[in-house]
């Protein structure tokens, strides 16, 4: 019935169903399974004597499990590192050591796990094939700070950059220049082994040097670039002394740069993107079209301040109401400049800003969520809103503006409804936004 509660709930369910369809299509286990013939062909044709696995990131377990299930008998040994809570109740080959560690801020477990992985790679030689399985979150989980930088200082610079609103490219530019494994240094460590890196992209443009800070890819950034990021966010007087010292010494040429494109470290390296946000958007488009929606892709490279992007998406939705069933889709990764003391994530903050713009407007439903199932340091993937979200909240005595200014979107949605909960999904191809517009309400 037009305007009824079931209609609203129906749109919420449709948005949820589209999102779940996307998750199935970018399932890391299936994506790696599709590559198994290639892996086995390389191994046997190259007459390699050792097969090593290094899998790290939020999707590390399902990616490693695919290799374990289909090539476990020829595997020599492996190391897997993933975020706490991302190891399901299923088994891997006994040859693979499982580690859980901190994300987005690295912790001691990540450091210990990375040391184990580095030790495995130090034994690699020209008769070794190394399979690197890389997914989002790898920058924090594969943690090996420069020898002179203690872990607490690396944690501090990571937190400072995150709170300042640095995007993933900027964050990783700094990370690569205070690390022993990022920015191509993992490939450098494994040389002369053959490396095949299978990568689930969680960055805009699928840049190999940015995904997980590019451990097996040439690094086009420099120490000078890293210093530029520090200056851009006015952090020179705030970052730890030893971190600043390493960056300044590197900028003066006193420390070797990360390996560049012509380095011999990449002579036997092949990096392959197996899944990405672009593929997720294509699946969402196909699923929405099957359900009778006219689909428009707004962007596959959505970025910027979350609340500003939320307002922009809402205004796009409002002007596109023309009496038809319309679905607007976008993907990418926004940022949040943290000024308050609340709890939230970029998707929830984006959704709250969107809800404010469409207050009282029927027929628009909006879902923004991380494909990894987490949004910031919370148990939610994101949020789902409609034109009644703000009205209901205000009627219950909740001020959306106050929550937004305190960066407390999680508690807003927890109190008023709208949290989008999936649990860890085992994949990670950035965020996805789905706008559903019901043409029946276009005259309201």
Secondary structure, 3 states (H helix, E strand, C coil): CCCCHHHHHHHHHHHHHHHHHHHHHCCHHHHHHCCHHHHHHHHHHCCCCEEEEEEECCCHHHHHHHHHHHHCCCCCEEEEEEECCCCCCCCCCCCEEEEEECCCCCCHHHHHHHHHHHHHHHCCCCCEEEEEEECCCHHHHCCCECCCCCHHHHHHHHHHHHHHCCCHHHHHHHHHCCECCCCCHHHHHHCCCEEEEEEECCCHHHCCCCHHHCCCCCCCCCHHHHHHHHHHCCCCCCCCHHHHHHHHHHHCCCCCCCCCCCCHHHCCEEEEEEECHHHHHHHHHHHHHHCCCEEEEEEEEECCEHHHHHHHHHHHHHHCCCCCCEEEEEEECCECCCCCCCCCCHHHHHHHHHHHHCCCCCCEEEEEEECCCCCCCCCCCEEEEECCHHHHHHHCCCCHHHHHHCCCHHHHHHHHCCEECCCCCCCCCCEEEEEEECHHHCCC
